[in-house]
Amino acid sequence: MSTIVLVGGSFLGAWAWERVTPLLTAYGHQVRPLTLTGFGDRAHLGSPDTTLTTHAQDITAAIEYAGLREVVLVAHSYGGAPATIAAAAIPGRIARLVYLAALLPEAGKSLFDITPPPVVEAIMETVRDGRIPVMSDEVIDANFGDHGLTPEDRAWLRARGVGQPLGTYQDPAPADLRAAQELPRTYIACAADPGRPPSMPGLEVVTLDAGHWPMITEPELLARALDEVARLGSDTARSGSVR
């Protein structure tokens, strides 16, 4: 079985995978959900100096210090950016990159550089004390389609979610990400998300019948999809859908 490292998106820590981790463990995988600097029980460590680079280093350090190899690195939403940078730094330890409704960074550019200016302006208007606050119901409902979050899910998310350090969106990615792009990669698209998944050479796409936060709303479906992808190891993933 595989060693699966889980990286959450904006505002999320290892806690966001609590409904998925035991299911993946039951499939026989070794599972390590991570909390990046400034989130979850590491919220107190966040500062204006917390950047995209910081989060990439969090991931590489967690993998290297645990001596992990043949890692299936799963990254959700924002987490796709630091995970890509981390994988480019330690490609020999990564068996497969798995993007879950994730942002893919562009070499030499920040996440704000690849975001439409009106969206950047709207985000900047919300910033308080150097952090982008956890999204309101209005923002979630307006931007994430049929996301599937119940009132209880939203309350759970907000009880633990922590504002995103602004520097993570302003810090440019390294100028060379080719080592990550040459790894086996699977993109798990969430069917209810607006827009289309990325299309690029070597990136196989699987569609999950779920909203943007399937680790919260569809943990069993997500666990099954991750188990199937993890079993591929370094083989080529097949395009398809999971329902």
C-alpha positions in Angstrom: 0.0 0.0 0.0 1.0 3.6 -0.3 2.2 6.4 2.0 -0.3 9.2 1.4 0.5 12.8 2.5 -2.6 15.1 2.6 -2.3 18.9 2.3 -5.4 21.0 2.7 -6.5 24.2 1.0 -6.8 27.7 2.3 -7.8 28.0 6.0 -7.5 24.3 6.6 -5.3 22.1 8.7 -4.8 18.4 9.2 -8.2 18.4 11.0 -10.0 18.9 7.6 -9.1 15.3 6.7 -10.5 13.7 9.9 -13.4 12.1 8.0 -11.1 10.6 5.3 -8.0 9.5 7.2 -9.6 6.5 8.9 -11.1 5.3 5.7 -7.7 5.5 3.9 -6.1 3.7 6.8 -8.7 1.0 6.5 -7.7 0.5 2.9 -4.2 -0.2 4.2 -2.5 3.0 3.5 -0.1 4.9 5.7 -1.7 8.4 6.0 -0.1 11.6 7.1 -2.3 14.7 7.0 -0.3 17.9 7.4 -1.0 21.3 9.0 0.9 24.1 7.3 2.3 27.1 9.2 -0.5 29.5 10.3 -3.3 27.0 10.2 -4.9 24.7 12.8 -2.8 24.0 15.8 0.0 26.0 14.1 -2.1 29.1 13.8 0.0 30.9 16.4 3.1 30.4 14.1 1.6 32.4 11.2 3.0 35.9 10.6 3.5 38.4 7.8 6.6 36.4 6.9 4.5 33.3 6.2 4.6 32.8 2.4 4.1 30.2 -0.3 7.7 29.3 0.2 7.1 28.7 3.9 4.3 26.2 3.1 6.4 24.4 0.5 9.1 24.0 3.1 6.6 22.7 5.6 5.8 19.9 3.2 9.3 19.0 2.2 10.4 19.0 5.8 7.5 16.8 6.9 8.4 14.2 4.2 12.2 14.4 4.6 12.3 14.3 8.4 10.0 11.3 8.5 12.2 9.6 5.9 9.2 9.0 3.6 9.6 7.8 0.0 7.3 6.7 -2.8 4.9 9.3 -1.4 1.5 9.9 -3.0 1.2 13.7 -2.3 -2.4 14.8 -2.3 -3.1 18.6 -2.4 -6.5 20.3 -2.1 -7.3 23.7 -3.6 -4.6 26.3 -2.6 -2.5 23.4 -1.4 -1.7 22.5 -5.0 0.7 25.4 -5.1 3.0 24.6 -2.2 2.7 20.9 -3.0 4.0 21.4 -6.5 6.9 23.5 -5.3 7.7 20.9 -2.6 7.5 18.1 -5.2 9.9 20.0 -7.5 12.4 20.2 -4.6 12.2 16.5 -3.6 11.0 14.6 -6.8 12.9 11.5 -5.8 10.6 11.0 -2.8 7.3 11.5 -4.7 5.6 8.6 -6.5 2.6 10.6 -7.7 1.2 14.1 -7.3 -2.6 14.2 -6.8 -4.4 17.5 -7.2 -7.8 17.7 -5.6 -9.8 20.7 -7.1 -6.4 22.3 -6.8 -4.6 25.5 -7.9 -1.6 24.8 -10.1 1.2 27.4 -9.8 3.0 29.0 -12.7 6.7 29.2 -12.6 7.9 32.6 -11.4 4.5 33.9 -10.7 2.5 34.4 -7.5 -1.1 33.2 -7.1 -2.3 36.8 -7.3 -0.4 37.1 -10.6 -2.6 34.3 -12.1 -5.8 35.5 -10.6 -8.1 38.0 -12.4 -7.5 41.5 -11.0 -11.1 42.1 -9.9 -10.9 39.0 -7.8 -7.6 40.1 -6.3 -9.1 43.5 -5.5 -12.1 41.8 -3.8 -9.9 39.6 -1.7 -7.7 42.5 -0.7 -10.7 44.4 0.6 -11.3 41.7 3.1 -7.8 41.4 4.5 -7.4 42.1 8.2 -4.1 41.9 10.1 -2.3 40.4 7.2 -4.8 37.5 6.7 -7.5 36.7 4.3 -10.5 35.7 6.5 -12.4 32.4 6.2 -15.0 32.8 3.5 -18.5 33.9 4.3 -21.5 31.9 3.3 -22.2 34.5 0.6 -18.7 34.1 -0.9 -19.0 30.3 -0.8 -22.4 30.2 -2.3 -21.5 32.7 -5.1 -18.3 31.0 -6.2 -18.4 27.2 -5.5 -21.5 26.0 -7.2 -23.3 23.1 -5.6 -20.7 22.7 -2.9 -22.7 20.5 -0.7 -21.7 22.0 2.7 -24.5 21.7 5.2 -25.0 24.3 7.9 -23.3 21.9 10.3 -20.4 21.5 7.9 -20.0 25.2 7.6 -20.1 25.6 11.4 -17.4 22.9 11.8 -15.2 24.5 9.1 -15.5 27.9 10.7 -14.8 26.7 14.2 -11.4 25.4 13.1 -10.6 27.4 10.0 -8.0 30.2 10.3 -7.4 33.2 8.0 -4.9 32.7 5.1 -1.6 34.5 5.5 -1.6 37.1 2.8 2.0 36.4 1.8 1.0 33.0 0.5 -0.7 34.6 -2.4 1.9 37.3 -3.0 5.0 35.1 -3.0 6.1 34.0 -6.5 6.7 30.3 -7.2 10.2 29.3 -8.2 11.3 29.9 -11.8 11.6 26.2 -12.6 8.9 23.6 -11.7 9.8 21.1 -14.3 10.8 18.4 -11.8 7.3 18.3 -10.4 5.7 18.5 -13.9 7.7 15.4 -14.9 6.2 13.3 -12.1 3.1 11.1 -12.6 0.2 13.5 -11.9 -3.5 13.0 -11.4 -6.1 15.8 -11.2 -9.3 15.0 -9.3 -11.8 17.5 -10.5 -15.0 18.1 -8.4 -18.0 18.1 -10.7 -19.9 20.8 -8.9 -17.0 23.3 -9.1 -17.5 26.0 -11.7 -15.1 26.1 -14.6 -13.0 23.3 -16.2 -10.1 21.4 -14.8 -6.7 22.2 -16.2 -5.5 20.5 -19.4 -1.8 19.9 -19.9 0.5 17.1 -21.1 0.9 14.3 -18.6 -1.9 15.4 -16.3 -4.6 12.8 -16.2 -8.1 13.9 -15.0 -10.6 12.0 -12.9 -14.0 13.6 -12.1 -15.5 13.2 -8.6 -19.2 13.7 -8.2 -18.8 16.2 -5.4 -18.4 19.8 -4.4 -15.2 21.7 -3.7 -14.6 20.2 -0.2 -15.2 16.5 -0.7 -13.1 15.6 2.4 -16.0 17.2 4.3 -19.0 16.4 2.2 -18.2 13.1 0.5 -15.4 11.4 2.6 -16.2 7.9 1.5 -16.3 8.8 -2.2 -13.1 10.7 -1.9 -11.4 7.9 0.0 -12.3 5.4 -2.7 -11.0 7.7 -5.4 -7.7 8.3 -3.5 -7.3 4.6 -2.9 -7.7 3.9 -6.6 -5.2 6.6 -7.6 -2.7 5.6 -4.9 -2.8 2.0 -6.2 -1.6 3.2 -9.5 1.8 4.1 -8.0 3.9 5.5 -10.7 1.8 4.0 -13.5 -0.2 6.2 -15.8 -3.6 7.1 -14.4 -6.7 6.6 -16.6 -9.1 9.4 -17.2 -12.6 8.7 -15.9 -15.1 9.6 -13.2 -15.9 8.4 -9.7 -19.5 8.4 -8.4 
